[in-house]
């Protein structure tokens, strides 16, 4: 499991790495102390944790955050171009939090389609598969959040009107050819790079 904090990472591994650049942990207190120290020291780019009981260590690590579940789309058209949004100085893929009605959470796939439609203006979308999940940390009103995003591979025809959702601070929606991704990915969130490997 790899979690992004801006351009820095926290990794929980199932097997100890061959090098010595990791911390062996056995309690929630140890995990919390190591994470808090990492968060407070921006010069540290990586924190790697290993514990004998991976499931318990994962639960202990996740307990440090308020969890937000989101879903989004990795959308390609018939020319194999990828649909990007530009928001707050970064290129991103359309995504957002799951809605809930009467205490029942929206299905992740439905949320992904809804968010793509809302943020980009396109209406004709087919879900064709799943991509990896991503995890990233953000802060709001002094609360520490972990956003777990489920990504879906989608297809959509390019002959649709693209309309950025300006109330969500989206200023551009564009199809980007794959051979032009370099400059775009340089201004994208590092957690997204996993989806392009």
C-alpha positions in Angstrom: 0.0 0.0 0.0 1.4 3.4 -1.0 -0.1 6.7 0.2 0.8 10.0 -1.2 1.3 13.2 0.8 1.9 15.7 -2.0 5.1 14.4 -3.7 6.1 12.2 -0.7 5.0 8.7 0.1 4.1 6.4 3.0 4.4 2.7 2.1 3.3 -0.3 4.1 5.0 -3.4 2.7 4.2 -7.1 3.2 7.8 -8.2 3.1 10.8 -6.4 4.5 12.8 -4.7 1.8 16.4 -5.9 1.2 17.8 -2.5 2.2 17.7 -0.9 5.6 15.5 2.0 4.6 12.4 0.9 6.4 10.9 0.8 9.9 9.8 -2.5 11.6 6.6 -1.7 13.5 4.5 -3.7 15.9 2.0 -1.3 17.4 -0.3 1.5 16.5 1.7 3.8 18.8 4.8 3.2 16.8 3.1 3.8 13.5 1.5 7.0 14.7 4.8 8.3 16.1 6.6 7.5 12.8 3.9 9.0 10.6 3.6 12.2 12.7 7.3 12.7 12.6 7.3 12.1 8.8 4.4 14.5 8.3 6.2 17.2 10.2 9.5 16.9 8.3 8.9 17.9 4.6 12.5 17.1 3.7 11.8 13.4 4.2 10.5 12.0 0.9 9.6 8.5 2.0 8.4 6.5 5.0 8.5 2.7 4.6 6.8 0.5 7.2 6.9 -3.2 7.7 5.0 -5.3 10.3 4.7 -9.0 10.8 0.8 -8.6 10.9 0.2 -6.7 7.7 -3.6 -6.5 8.1 -3.3 -5.1 11.7 -0.6 -2.6 10.6 -2.8 -1.5 7.7 -5.8 -1.0 10.1 -3.6 0.9 12.5 -2.2 3.2 9.8 -5.6 3.9 8.3 -7.0 4.7 11.8 -4.8 7.9 11.7 -7.1 9.4 9.0 -10.7 10.2 8.3 -11.3 8.1 5.2 -13.0 9.5 2.1 -14.1 7.2 -0.7 -14.0 8.6 -4.2 -14.2 7.2 -7.7 -13.1 8.5 -11.1 -12.5 7.9 -14.7 -9.5 7.2 -16.9 -11.3 8.1 -20.1 -10.0 7.4 -23.6 -11.6 8.3 -27.0 -11.5 6.6 -30.3 -8.1 8.2 -31.1 -6.7 6.9 -27.8 -6.5 10.4 -26.3 -7.0 10.7 -22.6 -9.5 13.1 -21.0 -7.9 15.6 -18.5 -9.2 18.4 -16.3 -7.2 21.3 -15.1 -8.0 22.5 -11.5 -6.1 24.7 -9.1 -2.8 24.6 -11.0 -2.7 20.9 -11.7 -3.8 18.5 -14.4 -6.0 15.8 -13.0 -8.5 13.1 -14.0 -12.1 13.6 -13.2 -13.1 12.1 -9.9 -15.1 12.8 -6.8 -16.6 11.6 -3.6 -19.4 9.0 -3.4 -22.8 10.4 -2.6 -25.1 8.8 -0.1 -28.9 8.9 0.0 -30.9 7.8 3.0 -27.7 6.4 4.5 -27.0 4.2 1.4 -23.7 4.8 -0.4 -23.6 5.3 -4.1 -22.0 2.4 -6.0 -18.4 3.2 -6.9 -18.8 2.7 -10.7 -21.9 4.9 -10.7 -20.1 7.6 -8.8 -17.2 7.5 -11.3 -19.5 7.9 -14.3 -21.5 10.7 -12.6 -18.3 12.6 -11.6 -16.9 12.3 -15.2 -20.1 13.7 -16.6 -20.4 16.5 -14.0 -16.8 17.6 -14.2 -16.3 17.4 -18.0 -19.7 17.8 -19.6 -19.6 14.6 -21.6 -22.6 12.4 -21.6 -21.8 9.3 -23.6 -19.5 7.0 -21.5 -18.9 3.3 -21.4 -17.1 1.7 -18.5 -14.8 -1.0 -19.9 -12.7 -2.1 -16.9 -11.1 -1.2 -13.6 -7.7 0.5 -13.0 -5.6 0.6 -9.8 -6.8 2.5 -6.6 -4.9 5.5 -5.5 -4.5 6.9 -2.0 -3.6 10.5 -1.0 -3.6 12.6 2.1 -5.2 16.0 2.4 -6.1 18.4 5.2 -9.2 20.3 5.9 -10.0 22.4 9.0 -7.1 20.8 10.8 -8.5 17.3 10.1 -6.3 14.7 8.4 -8.0 12.9 5.5 -7.1 9.9 3.4 -8.8 9.8 0.0 -9.1 6.3 -1.4 -10.0 6.6 -5.1 -11.3 3.8 -7.2 -10.5 4.3 -10.9 -12.4 2.9 -13.9 -11.3 2.7 -17.4 -13.8 4.3 -19.7 -14.4 5.0 -23.4 -16.1 8.0 -24.8 -16.5 9.5 -28.3 -14.5 12.7 -28.8 -17.4 14.4 -30.7 -18.9 15.7 -27.5 -19.0 19.2 -26.0 -16.5 19.5 -23.2 -17.7 21.8 -20.4 -15.6 22.4 -17.2 -17.4 22.3 -13.9 -16.3 25.8 -12.9 -18.0 25.6 -9.5 -15.5 22.9 -8.7 -12.6 25.2 -9.8 -12.1 23.3 -13.1 -11.0 25.7 -15.7 -10.2 23.3 -18.6 -11.3 20.0 -20.0 -9.2 18.6 -22.9 -8.3 15.4 -24.7 -4.6 14.9 -24.6 -2.8 12.6 -27.1 -0.6 10.0 -25.4 2.5 11.2 -27.1 2.0 14.6 -25.5 1.5 13.4 -22.0 5.0 14.4 -20.7 4.4 18.1 -19.9 0.9 17.3 -18.6 2.1 14.6 -16.2 4.8 17.0 -14.9 1.9 19.2 -13.7 -0.3 16.3 -12.5 -0.6 15.0 -9.0 2.2 12.3 -8.4 -0.4 9.8 -7.2 -1.9 9.7 -10.7 1.4 8.5 -12.3 0.6 5.0 -11.1 -2.3 4.9 -13.6 -0.1 5.6 -16.5 2.4 2.8 -16.0 
